[in-house]
Amino acid sequence: MARRRTVTTAIAAALVFGLAACGGDDSDGGNGGGGGGGEAAAGKVGVILPDTASSARWESADRPLLEAAFEEAGVEYDIQNAQGDAQRMSTIAEQMITEGVTVLAITNLDSASGAAIQRQAEQQGVQTIDYDRLTLGGESDYYVSFDNTEVGRLQGEGLAQCLGDEPANIAFLNGSPDDNNATLFSQGAHEVLDEMDQYTQVAEQAVPEWDNQQAATIFEQMYTQAGGDIQGVLAANDGLANAVVSILARNNVAGQVPVTGQDATVEGLQNILSGEQCMTVYKPIADEAQALADLAVALVNGEEPEVDGSVEDPEGQREVPSVLLEPVSIFRDNVKQVIDDGYQTAADVCTGEYAAACTELGIS
């Protein structure tokens, strides 16, 4: 079973107030040092985030949360962003290993390049953690993520809830084909929707690199080929969902066709408030960042990390010790939960035309 984790005050504060820098890579490579956690640990943690394009979360949430966690624990760290470039990620990893990281966490851009990084780390005696995405055929010692099949189930259930029992044509706009999480999201959604014979699946396509512009083009082609006869869209995240909404708006049907999402982004929550997106899946990133920090700090200190169970890596034919966290469905009536948790702020979400909906829902 997945376990929910309690987030420290320091971590929550970092997210809400942006105590740590949230842009692209800093000129110093994102290096940081131990803060208020007492005597510094002997090792060093390296974290490589994937990009700034697929989701806003990596720089706006993960980076500051992880920085605050490592500062609190008194652990030296280096957090950098590969900016969507697998070669850049490999170079960063080499530099981190050369500079003495003893634990390396990556969010891979694809399994092949991620596995190469992990093999190199293993050869140098560096322990590795897969963060958010499992590296298939890799060498990671641990894996920290949400239950990604459950994310897809929640999306499927959410679309069904928004559509109701009437017959409907539905389309799937999946995430990047080289992202194992995207595969799991799709599997979970199909688990739910394939059993519902009132829905006819008329189109399905993956979006390379989670690219939102490509998503708009792909969905426009789907919509045209279906003659506009699509009543629901299973979109894998909020960026893809917004691309769908843009095409629906161009055809004057935005708000009439339920669309799912994921990540509880500001844009996604605003689309839900306006009625143009039916739901999103909220993954409390503070819990995930804390879980990664807990694992990494334990490894740096030579301790046995606490895990929930394991996840199968079918390509590597191995079980990876894992911490899996619970995602949450967000509809219009519980958008407030995301704000109350501090993951997004009312100041960001409740702007302009969305202010009235926030007032109606008690969001302030």
KEFI-285364 format. One line per 2 residues: their letters; for each residue x, y, z of N, C-alpha, C. Coordinates in steps of 0.02 Angstrom, whole numbers, plus 50000, padded with zeros to 5 digits. Layout:
N
A> X,Y,Z,X,Y,Z,X,Y,Z ~ ...
END
This chain:
364
MA> 50042,49940,50000,50000,50000,50000,50044,50062,50000 ~ 50021,50114,49965,50059,50177,49966,50050,50211,50032
RR> 50101,50249,50051,50099,50282,50116,50102,50357,50106 ~ 50060,50395,50139,50064,50467,50138,50115,50489,50190
RT> 50152,50543,50173,50203,50567,50217,50186,50636,50241 ~ 50206,50652,50302,50196,50719,50329,50254,50763,50309
VT> 50239,50822,50285,50290,50867,50260,50310,50915,50315 ~ 50375,50926,50323,50399,50970,50375,50380,51041,50360
TA> 50378,51082,50413,50362,51152,50405,50411,51186,50358 ~ 50474,51168,50363,50524,51199,50321,50510,51185,50247
IA> 50489,51124,50231,50476,51107,50162,50416,51145,50137 ~ 50362,51146,50175,50302,51181,50153,50316,51255,50144
AA> 50355,51283,50189,50371,51354,50184,50410,51368,50121 ~ 50454,51323,50102,50493,51334,50041,50449,51337,49980
LV> 50396,51296,49978,50351,51295,49921,50309,51358,49919 ~ 50281,51377,49975,50234,51433,49975,50269,51499,49963
FG> 50326,51508,49994,50359,51574,49992,50417,51577,49944 ~ 50433,51520,49912,50487,51520,49863,50554,51539,49892
LA> 50571,51508,49948,50634,51526,49982,50694,51510,49939 ~ 50687,51460,49895,50743,51442,49853,50731,51464,49781
AC> 50784,51471,49742,50777,51496,49674,50739,51447,49631 ~ 50699,51474,49585,50654,51432,49545,50664,51439,49471
GG> 50719,51464,49447,50726,51473,49376,50760,51414,49344 ~ 50796,51425,49289,50835,51373,49258,50897,51361,49300
DD> 50947,51329,49270,51008,51315,49307,51042,51379,49330 ~ 51066,51380,49392,51105,51436,49416,51175,51429,49387
SD> 51212,51485,49386,51279,51484,49358,51325,51438,49398 ~ 51310,51428,49462,51353,51384,49502,51330,51312,49500
GG> 51282,51297,49455,51259,51228,49448,51210,51207,49500 ~ 51183,51254,49540,51133,51236,49590,51162,51206,49652
NG> 51226,51219,49665,51257,51190,49724,51228,51220,49787 ~ 51223,51179,49839,51199,51203,49903,51235,51167,49958
GG> 51226,51191,50019,51259,51159,50076,51211,51147,50131 ~ 51233,51112,50182,51191,51096,50239,51174,51158,50278
GG> 51113,51159,50306,51089,51216,50343,51078,51199,50416 ~ 51014,51197,50435,50998,51193,50506,50991,51123,50533
GG> 51017,51073,50498,51006,51004,50520,51060,50977,50566 ~ 51102,51021,50593,51154,50996,50638,51216,50979,50600
EA> 51256,50931,50624,51319,50913,50594,51308,50887,50523 ~ 51346,50914,50476,51338,50894,50406,51358,50821,50396
AA> 51320,50788,50350,51336,50719,50334,51399,50716,50291 ~ 51431,50657,50290,51495,50650,50254,51486,50650,50179
GK> 51428,50626,50154,51418,50620,50082,51385,50681,50052 ~ 51370,50674,49988,51339,50729,49950,51287,50699,49904
VG> 51231,50735,49895,51176,50712,49853,51175,50754,49789 ~ 51170,50720,49732,51158,50754,49668,51088,50737,49643
VI> 51053,50787,49618,50986,50777,49589,50985,50810,49520 ~ 50964,50772,49469,50958,50800,49402,50884,50797,49382
LP> 50854,50856,49375,50785,50863,49352,50783,50863,49276 ~ 50726,50846,49246,50727,50832,49173,50724,50892,49127
DT> 50682,50941,49143,50670,50996,49096,50629,51050,49129 ~ 50612,51101,49090,50566,51153,49113,50506,51158,49068
AS> 50502,51114,49017,50449,51119,48967,50391,51071,48978 ~ 50404,51009,49001,50351,50959,49006,50302,50976,49062
SA> 50327,51008,49115,50285,51028,49171,50320,51083,49209 ~ 50280,51130,49235,50308,51184,49275,50333,51160,49343
RW> 50313,51100,49362,50327,51076,49430,50401,51071,49446 ~ 50443,51053,49397,50512,51036,49412,50550,51094,49444
ES> 50540,51154,49418,50575,51211,49446,50534,51248,49498 ~ 50467,51249,49490,50427,51288,49537,50413,51250,49601
AD> 50416,51184,49600,50400,51144,49659,50458,51100,49681 ~ 50479,51053,49637,50529,51004,49658,50594,51036,49682
RP> 50620,51082,49642,50685,51111,49661,50683,51144,49730 ~ 50637,51193,49743,50639,51225,49808,50623,51177,49866
LL> 50580,51129,49854,50564,51080,49907,50625,51038,49924 ~ 50660,51015,49873,50719,50973,49886,50774,51014,49919
EA> 50784,51076,49895,50835,51118,49926,50821,51128,50001 ~ 50758,51142,50016,50741,51153,50087,50750,51089,50128
AF> 50733,51032,50098,50740,50968,50134,50813,50953,50150 ~ 50857,50962,50101,50927,50948,50111,50959,50998,50159
EE> 50938,51061,50154,50962,51111,50202,50943,51091,50273 ~ 50881,51071,50281,50856,51052,50347,50894,50993,50375
AG> 50913,50947,50331,50948,50886,50352,51023,50898,50361 ~ 51048,50955,50339,51119,50968,50344,51161,50928,50295
VE> 51132,50915,50236,51166,50874,50186,51187,50918,50127 ~ 51249,50910,50106,51273,50946,50047,51238,50919,49985
YD> 51220,50963,49939,51181,50941,49881,51199,50982,49820 ~ 51181,50956,49762,51189,50990,49698,51127,50972,49657
IQ> 51085,51021,49640,51025,51009,49600,51032,51047,49535 ~ 51027,51011,49479,51031,51042,49413,50974,51017,49369
NA> 50965,51050,49312,50911,51034,49266,50941,51020,49198 ~ 50921,50965,49167,50949,50945,49103,50918,50982,49044
QG> 50865,51020,49057,50833,51060,49005,50813,51019,48943 ~ 50790,50958,48956,50764,50916,48902,50817,50885,48857
DA> 50881,50889,48876,50936,50866,48834,50970,50807,48868 ~ 50964,50748,48838,50992,50687,48868,51068,50691,48873
QR> 51101,50720,48823,51174,50726,48826,51194,50773,48883 ~ 51155,50826,48891,51169,50873,48946,51161,50838,49013
MS> 51110,50795,49019,51101,50759,49082,51161,50713,49095 ~ 51185,50680,49043,51243,50636,49051,51304,50675,49073
TI> 51314,50735,49043,51371,50777,49061,51366,50800,49134 ~ 51306,50821,49154,51295,50843,49223,51311,50785,49271
AE> 51287,50725,49253,51299,50667,49297,51373,50654,49304 ~ 51410,50657,49248,51482,50646,49251,51515,50697,49297
QM> 51495,50760,49290,51524,50812,49332,51509,50800,49406 ~ 51446,50782,49420,51427,50770,49489,51467,50712,49520
IT> 51475,50659,49481,51513,50601,49506,51586,50621,49517 ~ 51614,50658,49471,51683,50681,49478,51692,50725,49540
EG> 51639,50765,49553,51643,50812,49610,51622,50781,49676 ~ 51609,50715,49676,51603,50680,49739,51534,50666,49766
VT> 51481,50667,49724,51417,50647,49751,51420,50573,49768 ~ 51388,50554,49822,51385,50484,49842,51317,50453,49829
VL> 51268,50496,49818,51200,50475,49800,51178,50519,49742 ~ 51153,50488,49688,51130,50524,49629,51058,50506,49613
AI> 51015,50556,49612,50944,50546,49594,50932,50579,49527 ~ 50899,50543,49482,50882,50571,49417,50809,50561,49401
TN> 50782,50608,49362,50718,50598,49328,50736,50591,49255 ~ 50736,50530,49230,50764,50518,49163,50723,50552,49108
LD> 50757,50566,49053,50724,50591,48993,50702,50533,48949 ~ 50738,50478,48954,50720,50415,48922,50758,50360,48958
SA> 50734,50300,48953,50765,50246,48993,50835,50230,48970 ~ 50849,50234,48904,50915,50215,48880,50969,50261,48908
SG> 50958,50326,48904,51009,50373,48929,51011,50371,49006 ~ 50954,50360,49038,50953,50355,49110,50991,50294,49135
AA> 50983,50238,49100,51018,50177,49119,51093,50184,49111 ~ 51115,50220,49059,51187,50231,49048,51217,50272,49106
IQ> 51180,50322,49128,51202,50362,49185,51208,50319,49248 ~ 51158,50277,49259,51159,50235,49319,51214,50183,49317
RQ> 51229,50157,49259,51285,50109,49254,51351,50144,49271 ~ 51359,50204,49246,51420,50242,49261,51426,50255,49336
AE> 51369,50275,49366,51369,50289,49438,51386,50226,49478 ~ 51358,50169,49458,51371,50107,49493,51445,50089,49490
QQ> 51476,50100,49432,51547,50084,49425,51590,50127,49471 ~ 51565,50186,49488,51602,50231,49532,51581,50225,49605
GV> 51538,50176,49620,51516,50166,49688,51465,50216,49713 ~ 51431,50249,49665,51379,50298,49683,51311,50265,49681
QT> 51273,50270,49735,51206,50242,49738,51158,50287,49701 ~ 51108,50257,49668,51063,50296,49625,50990,50285,49645
ID> 50950,50338,49633,50878,50338,49646,50843,50363,49584 ~ 50793,50326,49561,50748,50351,49510,50695,50395,49544
YD> 50691,50457,49521,50643,50504,49550,50587,50517,49501 ~ 50527,50498,49519,50465,50508,49482,50457,50461,49423
RL> 50511,50446,49385,50506,50402,49328,50554,50343,49337 ~ 50530,50283,49328,50572,50224,49332,50613,50217,49268
TL> 50677,50205,49275,50721,50192,49218,50720,50118,49202 ~ 50687,50101,49147,50682,50031,49128,50750,50005,49105
GG> 50769,49947,49130,50834,49919,49114,50891,49955,49149 ~ 50875,49994,49199,50925,50033,49235,50955,49996,49294
ES> 50992,50034,49334,51027,50005,49391,51008,50039,49457 ~ 50953,50076,49457,50937,50115,49517,50929,50071,49578
DY> 50954,50096,49634,50947,50060,49697,50877,50068,49727 ~ 50846,50126,49712,50780,50141,49739,50739,50182,49689
YV> 50674,50184,49701,50628,50221,49658,50578,50257,49702 ~ 50568,50321,49688,50520,50363,49725,50472,50394,49675
SF> 50407,50382,49685,50359,50411,49638,50289,50406,49669 ~ 50241,50425,49628,50171,50411,49645,50151,50346,49612
DN> 50096,50318,49633,50070,50258,49601,50042,50279,49534 ~ 50082,50272,49481,50065,50301,49417,50008,50265,49381
TE> 50000,50201,49393,49942,50166,49366,49879,50193,49398 ~ 49883,50208,49463,49825,50237,49498,49809,50307,49471
VG> 49861,50345,49452,49848,50410,49420,49803,50401,49360 ~ 49820,50352,49318,49779,50339,49258,49709,50316,49276
RL> 49704,50275,49328,49637,50253,49349,49595,50313,49370 ~ 49625,50358,49409,49588,50417,49431,49567,50459,49371
QG> 49610,50464,49320,49591,50502,49260,49532,50468,49225 ~ 49535,50401,49218,49481,50366,49186,49415,50373,49224
EG> 49420,50365,49290,49360,50374,49332,49334,50445,49329 ~ 49381,50494,49326,49361,50563,49322,49325,50579,49258
LA> 49351,50553,49202,49318,50566,49138,49249,50534,49138 ~ 49243,50474,49165,49177,50441,49168,49129,50480,49211
QC> 49154,50506,49267,49111,50546,49311,49086,50609,49275 ~ 49129,50640,49236,49109,50701,49201,49063,50687,49142
LG> 49072,50629,49110,49031,50611,49052,48963,50584,49072 ~ 48961,50547,49127,48898,50514,49146,48887,50450,49108
DE> 48825,50426,49108,48810,50360,49080,48789,50361,49007 ~ 48782,50420,48977,48760,50423,48908,48816,50399,48861
PA> 48798,50372,48803,48849,50352,48754,48892,50411,48734 ~ 48957,50399,48725,49002,50453,48707,49062,50425,48670
NI> 49088,50464,48624,49151,50449,48591,49207,50483,48630 ~ 49260,50445,48645,49314,50473,48684,49381,50464,48647
AF> 49427,50510,48660,49493,50508,48630,49546,50508,48686 ~ 49601,50475,48674,49657,50473,48721,49716,50513,48693
LN> 49740,50561,48731,49800,50598,48713,49851,50582,48767 ~ 49895,50534,48751,49941,50507,48801,50007,50547,48803
GS> 50045,50536,48856,50110,50568,48863,50162,50536,48819 ~ 50224,50558,48827,50278,50538,48783,50287,50462,48781
PD> 50296,50433,48722,50301,50360,48717,50364,50332,48750 ~ 50415,50374,48762,50476,50348,48795,50477,50363,48869
DN> 50420,50384,48897,50414,50396,48969,50373,50339,48999 ~ 50404,50299,49041,50369,50241,49070,50308,50262,49110
NA> 50311,50321,49141,50252,50346,49177,50192,50354,49131 ~ 50205,50381,49070,50150,50391,49023,50118,50324,49005
TL> 50159,50272,48999,50132,50205,48985,50087,50183,49042 ~ 50109,50195,49104,50069,50174,49162,50005,50215,49168
FS> 50008,50280,49153,49947,50321,49155,49896,50293,49106 ~ 49919,50277,49046,49873,50251,48995,49845,50183,49016
QG> 49887,50140,49043,49863,50075,49066,49809,50082,49118 ~ 49820,50127,49166,49770,50136,49219,49705,50163,49192
AH> 49709,50211,49146,49648,50239,49117,49610,50187,49077 ~ 49646,50147,49039,49613,50095,49000,49582,50042,49045
EV> 49614,50027,49101,49585,49980,49149,49514,49999,49166 ~ 49503,50063,49175,49438,50088,49195,49391,50094,49135
LD> 49413,50128,49083,49368,50147,49028,49353,50090,48981 ~ 49398,50042,48974,49386,49985,48929,49328,49942,48953
EM> 49313,49946,49017,49258,49907,49045,49190,49942,49038 ~ 49189,50002,49013,49127,50042,49008,49104,50043,48936
DQ> 49055,50001,48920,49035,49993,48850,48993,50050,48823 ~ 48976,50099,48865,48940,50158,48839,48987,50206,48803
YT> 49053,50195,48810,49102,50239,48779,49135,50204,48720 ~ 49142,50240,48665,49178,50215,48607,49243,50254,48599
QV> 49298,50218,48598,49363,50249,48592,49379,50260,48518 ~ 49379,50323,48497,49384,50338,48426,49454,50361,48405
AE> 49497,50377,48452,49564,50399,48434,49610,50392,48495 ~ 49674,50378,48481,49725,50375,48534,49793,50387,48504
QA> 49831,50432,48535,49899,50444,48511,49941,50472,48568 ~ 50005,50454,48567,50053,50481,48615,50083,50545,48588
VP> 50104,50589,48634,50133,50653,48615,50208,50652,48630 ~ 50250,50652,48579,50323,50649,48591,50346,50705,48637
EW> 50386,50686,48687,50417,50732,48734,50366,50776,48771 ~ 50304,50754,48775,50252,50792,48809,50245,50863,48779
DN> 50261,50871,48717,50263,50937,48686,50192,50964,48675 ~ 50177,51020,48707,50109,51046,48705,50088,51071,48636
QQ> 50135,51098,48599,50118,51121,48532,50102,51062,48487 ~ 50142,51009,48492,50127,50948,48454,50060,50919,48476
AA> 50045,50924,48540,49982,50898,48566,49923,50933,48533 ~ 49928,50999,48525,49874,51036,48492,49865,51013,48420
TI> 49920,51003,48385,49916,50980,48316,49886,50910,48312 ~ 49910,50866,48356,49885,50797,48356,49810,50795,48371
FE> 49789,50833,48422,49718,50831,48439,49675,50862,48385 ~ 49700,50915,48354,49662,50946,48299,49650,50896,48243
QM> 49702,50855,48229,49694,50803,48178,49644,50750,48200 ~ 49646,50731,48264,49597,50684,48290,49526,50711,48282
YT> 49519,50773,48301,49452,50805,48301,49425,50810,48230 ~ 49469,50828,48184,49449,50834,48114,49430,50767,48085
QA> 49472,50716,48098,49459,50649,48072,49395,50619,48099 ~ 49377,50639,48162,49316,50614,48192,49255,50657,48174
GG> 49267,50707,48131,49212,50752,48112,49184,50791,48171 ~ 49227,50802,48221,49205,50839,48281,49164,50797,48328
DI> 49156,50732,48313,49113,50689,48353,49153,50657,48410 ~ 49179,50699,48454,49215,50677,48514,49183,50711,48574
QG> 49161,50672,48623,49126,50699,48681,49169,50700,48745 ~ 49227,50669,48743,49270,50668,48802,49342,50654,48783
VL> 49390,50684,48820,49461,50676,48804,49499,50657,48867 ~ 49534,50600,48864,49579,50579,48918,49647,50608,48901
AA> 49662,50667,48927,49727,50699,48917,49771,50684,48977 ~ 49834,50666,48965,49877,50638,49017,49902,50688,49068
ND> 49907,50753,49049,49926,50803,49100,49894,50870,49082 ~ 49904,50919,49124,49871,50984,49115,49895,51021,49054
GL> 49960,51012,49037,49985,51045,48977,49951,51018,48914 ~ 49944,50952,48910,49909,50922,48853,49835,50941,48855
AN> 49807,50943,48915,49736,50963,48922,49725,51033,48895 ~ 49770,51079,48911,49761,51147,48887,49767,51151,48812
AV> 49810,51109,48783,49814,51106,48710,49748,51083,48680 ~ 49717,51033,48712,49651,51010,48690,49600,51065,48696
VS> 49599,51100,48753,49551,51154,48765,49558,51208,48711 ~ 49620,51222,48690,49630,51273,48639,49598,51254,48573
IL> 49601,51191,48556,49569,51167,48493,49493,51165,48501 ~ 49469,51144,48559,49397,51144,48571,49370,51215,48569
AR> 49407,51263,48597,49386,51333,48596,49382,51359,48524 ~ 49430,51339,48483,49430,51359,48413,49369,51333,48376
NN> 49342,51278,48402,49282,51248,48372,49218,51264,48411 ~ 49225,51312,48458,49168,51338,48497,49134,51285,48540
VA> 49173,51236,48564,49144,51185,48607,49183,51176,48673 ~ 49229,51222,48688,49265,51218,48751,49214,51223,48808
GQ> 49222,51179,48857,49174,51177,48913,49118,51128,48902 ~ 49109,51106,48840,49057,51057,48825,49085,50986,48820
VP> 49151,50981,48813,49185,50916,48807,49230,50907,48867 ~ 49214,50861,48912,49257,50850,48970,49327,50829,48951
VT> 49377,50858,48986,49447,50844,48974,49481,50832,49041 ~ 49521,50779,49045,49558,50765,49107,49627,50798,49105
GQ> 49662,50794,49161,49730,50821,49164,49769,50789,49221 ~ 49825,50820,49236,49868,50796,49291,49918,50850,49309
DA> 49935,50855,49371,49986,50899,49399,49959,50959,49437 ~ 49894,50972,49431,49863,51028,49468,49903,51092,49457
TV> 49919,51107,49395,49954,51169,49378,49905,51228,49386 ~ 49934,51288,49389,49891,51348,49392,49844,51349,49332
EG> 49871,51338,49273,49830,51338,49212,49776,51284,49215 ~ 49795,51225,49239,49746,51171,49243,49690,51187,49292
LQ> 49707,51214,49350,49656,51232,49400,49611,51288,49373 ~ 49640,51335,49337,49599,51388,49308,49552,51360,49256
NI> 49575,51313,49216,49531,51282,49167,49474,51244,49201 ~ 49488,51214,49258,49435,51180,49296,49386,51231,49323
LS> 49411,51286,49351,49366,51338,49377,49321,51366,49323 ~ 49347,51372,49262,49307,51400,49207,49261,51348,49175
GE> 49270,51284,49193,49229,51231,49165,49256,51202,49100 ~ 49315,51223,49079,49343,51198,49016,49383,51133,49024
QC> 49399,51115,49085,49432,51052,49101,49393,51021,49158 ~ 49381,50956,49156,49336,50927,49206,49372,50908,49270
MT> 49436,50889,49265,49472,50869,49326,49547,50866,49312 ~ 49586,50862,49366,49657,50850,49361,49676,50801,49416
VY> 49733,50771,49411,49758,50728,49465,49814,50766,49500 ~ 49804,50777,49564,49850,50813,49606,49898,50764,49639
KP> 49961,50775,49628,50013,50734,49660,50050,50780,49708 ~ 50038,50774,49772,50071,50819,49820,50147,50813,49815
IA> 50177,50858,49777,50248,50853,49762,50290,50859,49826 ~ 50263,50896,49875,50299,50902,49938,50311,50833,49970
DE> 50262,50789,49965,50270,50721,49991,50324,50683,49952 ~ 50323,50691,49887,50372,50655,49845,50442,50680,49858
AQ> 50450,50747,49862,50515,50775,49875,50541,50753,49944 ~ 50497,50752,49993,50517,50730,50060,50538,50656,50059
AL> 50502,50615,50020,50519,50545,50016,50588,50536,49985 ~ 50602,50574,49932,50669,50571,49902,50722,50594,49951
AD> 50709,50649,49985,50758,50674,50034,50770,50623,50089 ~ 50717,50591,50114,50725,50541,50166,50771,50484,50143
LA> 50759,50460,50081,50799,50405,50054,50872,50427,50046 ~ 50881,50484,50015,50949,50507,50000,50988,50520,50064
VA> 50957,50552,50113,50991,50567,50176,51010,50503,50212 ~ 50965,50454,50212,50980,50390,50243,51041,50358,50210
LV> 51043,50359,50143,51099,50329,50107,51164,50365,50121 ~ 51161,50431,50122,51221,50471,50137,51248,50454,50206
NG> 51202,50442,50252,51222,50426,50321,51236,50352,50333 ~ 51234,50312,50279,51250,50241,50286,51195,50201,50319
EE> 51133,50227,50317,51077,50194,50349,51035,50157,50298 ~ 50993,50112,50321,50947,50075,50278,50884,50116,50268
PE> 50869,50138,50207,50809,50180,50196,50745,50141,50207 ~ 50693,50177,50224,50627,50147,50234,50588,50150,50168
VD> 50563,50093,50144,50525,50090,50082,50459,50054,50095 ~ 50413,50061,50046,50347,50030,50052,50343,49960,50022
GS> 50384,49949,49972,50380,49886,49935,50427,49889,49876 ~ 50405,49863,49819,50448,49864,49760,50405,49870,49697
VE> 50439,49891,49643,50407,49897,49578,50448,49855,49528 ~ 50413,49822,49483,50447,49780,49434,50476,49822,49378
DP> 50539,49809,49361,50570,49835,49301,50571,49778,49251 ~ 50523,49774,49204,50519,49715,49160,50579,49709,49113
EG> 50608,49765,49093,50665,49762,49048,50728,49738,49085 ~ 50735,49759,49147,50792,49738,49187,50781,49674,49224
QR> 50718,49648,49220,50700,49586,49254,50720,49589,49328 ~ 50699,49642,49361,50717,49651,49431,50662,49688,49467
EV> 50662,49684,49532,50617,49721,49575,50656,49778,49607 ~ 50630,49839,49600,50664,49898,49627,50630,49920,49692
PS> 50665,49920,49749,50635,49944,49811,50607,50014,49802 ~ 50545,50025,49824,50510,50086,49805,50470,50118,49861
VL> 50460,50183,49854,50411,50220,49893,50360,50247,49843 ~ 50297,50225,49849,50244,50248,49805,50193,50287,49845
LE> 50176,50346,49821,50131,50391,49857,50063,50395,49822 ~ 50014,50421,49858,49945,50420,49834,49926,50484,49798
PV> 49903,50479,49735,49877,50538,49700,49805,50553,49721 ~ 49782,50614,49704,49716,50637,49726,49679,50667,49666
SI> 49616,50648,49657,49574,50678,49605,49551,50747,49627 ~ 49556,50795,49581,49533,50863,49594,49482,50883,49543
FR> 49422,50898,49567,49369,50925,49526,49356,50998,49549 ~ 49308,51030,49519,49295,51100,49536,49281,51109,49610
DN> 49245,51062,49640,49223,51071,49709,49279,51060,49760 ~ 49337,51033,49739,49392,51025,49788,49458,51056,49763
VK> 49453,51103,49718,49513,51142,49698,49545,51173,49760 ~ 49503,51191,49809,49527,51224,49870,49580,51182,49906
QV> 49576,51115,49900,49625,51072,49934,49696,51087,49911 ~ 49704,51099,49846,49771,51112,49819,49798,51178,49847
ID> 49753,51227,49854,49773,51292,49882,49788,51286,49956 ~ 49745,51251,49992,49754,51243,50064,49819,51206,50080
DG> 49839,51159,50036,49901,51123,50046,49963,51166,50033 ~ 49953,51223,50001,50009,51266,49985,50043,51248,49920
YQ> 50015,51201,49882,50046,51181,49819,50040,51236,49766 ~ 49981,51267,49764,49972,51328,49725,49944,51381,49772
TA> 49947,51443,49750,49921,51498,49792,49860,51529,49760 ~ 49816,51556,49803,49757,51591,49779,49777,51651,49736
AD> 49833,51683,49755,49856,51742,49717,49871,51724,49645 ~ 49897,51663,49634,49913,51642,49566,49852,51616,49528
VC> 49809,51579,49563,49753,51545,49530,49694,51592,49521 ~ 49679,51632,49572,49615,51669,49573,49622,51739,49543
TG> 49651,51742,49485,49661,51807,49452,49604,51821,49403 ~ 49591,51886,49391,49545,51907,49339,49479,51870,49338
EY> 49465,51837,49282,49401,51804,49272,49389,51745,49319 ~ 49442,51721,49353,49435,51663,49397,49420,51683,49469
AA> 49422,51747,49483,49413,51770,49552,49344,51753,49579 ~ 49292,51761,49538,49224,51748,49560,49214,51675,49579
AC> 49243,51629,49538,49237,51558,49554,49274,51542,49619 ~ 49330,51573,49630,49367,51561,49693,49326,51584,49752
TE> 49295,51642,49746,49253,51667,49801,49196,51619,49814 ~ 49165,51595,49761,49110,51548,49767,49131,51485,49804
LG> 49193,51463,49792,49217,51400,49820,49254,51410,49887 ~ 49255,51471,49911,49287,51485,49976,49362,51485,49973
IS> 49391,51498,49914,49463,51500,49906,49487,51571,49915 ~ 49533,51580,49962,49558,51648,49974,49631,51645,49995
END
